[in-house]
Amino acid sequence: QLQLVESGGGLVRPGGSLRLSCAVSGFSLNAYAIGWFRQAPGKEREGVSCISSRSGNANYVDSVKGRFTVSRDVAKNTVYLQMNSLEPEDTAVYHCAAEFEGTCWRLSQRNGGDAYDYWGQGTQVTVSS
């Protein structure tokens, strides 16, 4: 059974950092791209970052470039999202999702998450002073 479990969310002050983890089971990270998506109250879900399946290339939307870093540890079946210089606008529930043989090309598209097959339950990130 394919499963994704996020952790690492919490409350942080503006300018602070958090590291989210996405632990996967039932499949290999070499076969699935892992995308990070977020949804704030009253807003549509948006893509944040993605690491592709075979090559492990990292991708980011413009709003987080230079602040967020996605990485993976294939041996540990875990993908990380390091978030620095957090802003109140980053407040949302963050989900990781898996796409078979994904290349992340739809990350920044509206409804780009529709390409993903499996989702985690999400972790809350709140940036507030």
C-alpha positions as CSV (number, residue, x, y, z in Angstrom):
1,Q,0.0,0.0,0.0
2,L,1.4,3.4,-1.0
3,Q,1.5,5.9,1.8
4,L,2.9,9.3,2.4
5,V,3.2,10.9,5.9
6,E,4.2,14.5,6.4
7,S,5.7,15.9,9.6
8,G,7.6,18.9,10.8
9,G,5.0,21.6,10.7
10,G,4.4,24.1,13.4
11,L,4.3,27.7,14.5
12,V,7.3,29.9,13.6
13,R,8.0,33.6,13.6
14,P,8.5,35.6,10.3
15,G,12.1,35.0,9.2
16,G,12.3,31.7,10.9
17,S,12.8,28.2,9.4
18,L,11.1,24.8,9.4
19,R,12.0,21.5,7.8
20,L,9.1,19.4,6.6
21,S,9.5,15.6,6.0
22,C,7.5,13.3,3.8
23,A,8.1,9.7,4.7
24,V,6.9,7.3,1.9
25,S,6.2,3.6,2.0
26,G,5.2,1.1,-0.6
27,F,7.2,2.6,-3.5
28,S,10.6,3.9,-4.5
29,L,11.5,7.5,-4.8
30,N,13.3,6.6,-8.0
31,A,10.0,5.8,-9.6
32,Y,7.9,8.7,-8.3
33,A,8.2,12.4,-8.3
34,I,7.3,14.0,-5.0
35,G,5.6,17.4,-5.0
36,W,4.9,19.7,-2.2
37,F,1.6,21.6,-2.3
38,R,0.0,24.0,0.1
39,Q,-3.5,25.3,0.7
40,A,-4.3,28.3,2.8
41,P,-7.9,29.0,4.1
42,G,-10.1,30.4,1.4
43,K,-7.4,29.9,-1.3
44,E,-6.8,27.3,-4.0
45,R,-4.2,24.7,-3.6
46,E,-0.9,25.7,-5.1
47,G,2.3,23.9,-6.0
48,V,5.4,24.8,-4.0
49,S,8.2,22.5,-5.0
50,C,8.9,19.2,-6.6
51,I,11.7,16.7,-6.9
52,S,11.5,14.5,-10.0
53,S,11.6,10.8,-10.1
54,R,14.6,9.5,-12.0
55,S,17.0,12.4,-12.0
56,G,16.0,13.9,-8.7
57,N,15.9,17.4,-10.2
58,A,14.5,20.1,-7.9
59,N,11.8,22.5,-9.0
60,Y,10.3,25.6,-7.3
61,V,7.6,28.1,-7.9
62,D,8.8,31.7,-8.1
63,S,7.4,32.7,-4.7
64,V,9.7,30.3,-2.8
65,K,12.8,30.3,-5.0
66,G,15.9,31.1,-2.9
67,R,14.1,30.4,0.3
68,F,12.9,26.7,0.1
69,T,15.1,23.7,-0.7
70,V,13.7,20.3,-1.6
71,S,15.8,17.1,-1.2
72,R,15.4,13.4,-0.9
73,D,17.1,10.5,0.8
74,V,16.2,7.5,-1.3
75,A,17.6,5.0,1.2
76,K,15.4,6.5,3.9
77,N,12.4,6.8,1.6
78,T,12.0,10.4,2.7
79,V,11.7,13.8,1.0
80,Y,12.5,17.0,2.8
81,L,11.4,20.6,2.3
82,Q,13.7,23.0,4.1
83,M,11.9,26.4,4.4
84,N,13.9,29.4,5.4
85,S,13.0,33.1,5.6
86,L,9.4,32.2,6.2
87,E,6.8,34.8,5.7
88,P,3.2,35.1,6.9
89,E,2.1,34.4,3.4
90,D,3.6,30.9,3.7
91,T,1.0,29.9,6.3
92,A,-0.9,26.9,5.0
93,V,-1.4,23.2,5.2
94,Y,1.4,21.6,3.4
95,H,0.9,18.2,1.6
96,C,3.3,16.0,-0.2
97,A,2.1,14.0,-3.2
98,A,3.5,11.3,-5.5
99,E,3.3,11.1,-9.3
100,F,4.5,7.9,-11.1
101,E,7.5,8.7,-13.2
102,G,6.8,12.4,-12.7
103,T,9.0,15.2,-14.1
104,C,7.3,18.0,-12.1
105,W,6.4,19.9,-15.3
106,R,3.0,20.8,-14.0
107,L,4.1,22.1,-10.6
108,S,3.2,25.8,-11.2
109,Q,0.0,25.1,-13.2
110,R,-3.4,25.7,-11.8
111,N,-4.7,22.3,-10.8
112,G,-1.2,20.9,-11.3
113,G,-1.9,18.6,-8.3
114,D,-4.3,16.6,-10.4
115,A,-1.4,14.8,-11.9
116,Y,-0.4,13.3,-8.6
117,D,-1.7,9.9,-7.6
118,Y,-1.2,9.7,-3.9
119,W,-1.3,12.3,-1.1
120,G,-0.4,12.7,2.5
121,Q,-2.7,14.0,5.1
122,G,-0.9,17.3,5.4
123,T,1.0,19.3,8.1
124,Q,0.1,22.8,9.3
125,V,2.6,25.6,8.9
126,T,1.8,28.9,10.6
127,V,4.1,31.9,10.3
128,S,3.1,34.6,12.8
129,S,4.7,37.0,15.3
